[in-house]
Amino acid sequence: MNEAMLGDAMTRLRRAHGQLGGVIAMIEAGEDCAKVLTQLAAVSKALDRAGFRIVASGLRHCQQAQARGEQAPMTTEELEKLFLSLA
């Protein structure tokens, strides 16, 4: 797996990383609970979307390998298991 293959998943992960740092800073500063939870929900959603993007990239990679007559690095069952682990 490499950064080029993952597309915007890396961008999403970097954004979530920054947002999480902001959440931690908000907690340390004693911010309002509702504001903290709103930001935490945004981090969670960003991580979920990045995870789905990574699974989609894996699926595309496996399909391309099969189209070239190569053995896919993961089976459909393995990809499905990864997808369901995000749900």
C-alpha distance (Angstrom), angle and dihedral (degrees) to the residues before:
residue distance angle dihedral
M1 . . .
N2 3.76 . .
E3 3.79 137.1 .
A4 3.81 94.6 -106.4
M5 3.80 90.7 54.8
L6 3.79 92.8 51.9
G7 3.79 96.3 57.0
D8 3.77 113.7 -171.0
A9 3.83 93.7 -5.4
M10 3.80 89.1 91.9
T11 3.80 90.6 51.2
R12 3.80 89.6 50.8
L13 3.81 91.2 48.8
R14 3.78 92.3 49.7
R15 3.79 90.1 49.4
A16 3.81 91.0 49.2
H17 3.79 89.3 48.9
G18 3.80 90.2 55.7
Q19 3.80 92.2 44.7
L20 3.80 91.3 51.2
G21 3.78 90.1 52.6
G22 3.80 87.2 52.7
V23 3.80 91.5 51.0
I24 3.79 91.2 51.4
A25 3.81 90.3 49.2
M26 3.82 90.4 49.3
I27 3.80 91.2 52.7
E28 3.80 91.9 47.0
A29 3.81 89.4 50.2
G30 3.81 91.8 50.7
E31 3.82 95.6 -115.3
D32 3.77 122.0 178.2
C33 3.81 114.0 -73.9
A34 3.82 93.8 -126.9
K35 3.81 92.1 53.8
V36 3.81 91.6 48.0
L37 3.80 92.5 49.4
T38 3.81 91.9 47.3
Q39 3.79 90.1 55.0
L40 3.79 92.0 43.4
A41 3.81 89.5 53.6
A42 3.81 88.9 52.8
V43 3.82 90.4 52.3
S44 3.79 90.8 49.0
K45 3.80 92.5 50.2
A46 3.82 91.6 48.0
L47 3.81 90.5 52.0
D48 3.80 91.9 48.0
R49 3.79 92.4 50.7
A50 3.81 91.3 47.7
G51 3.80 90.1 50.9
F52 3.79 92.4 50.6
R53 3.79 89.7 47.9
I54 3.81 90.5 52.4
V55 3.81 91.8 50.4
A56 3.81 89.7 48.1
S57 3.81 89.9 51.0
G58 3.80 89.7 50.6
L59 3.79 90.8 50.8
R60 3.80 91.4 50.2
H61 3.81 90.9 47.3
C62 3.82 91.3 51.5
Q63 3.80 92.4 47.6
Q64 3.81 91.3 50.4
A65 3.80 91.1 50.0
Q66 3.81 90.9 51.4
A67 3.81 90.9 47.9
R68 3.81 88.6 55.5
G69 3.82 89.5 51.4
E70 3.81 92.8 -108.6
Q71 3.76 127.1 128.8
A72 3.79 110.7 -97.3
P73 3.81 114.4 -117.6
M74 3.82 90.2 -128.1
T75 3.77 133.9 29.2
T76 3.78 122.7 -122.4
E77 3.80 88.0 -110.1
E78 3.81 91.9 54.8
L79 3.80 91.2 49.6
E80 3.79 91.0 47.7
K81 3.80 90.5 51.4
L82 3.82 90.4 51.6
F83 3.79 91.2 48.0
L84 3.79 92.1 50.5
S85 3.81 91.5 48.2
L86 3.81 86.8 65.7
A87 3.80 93.9 52.0
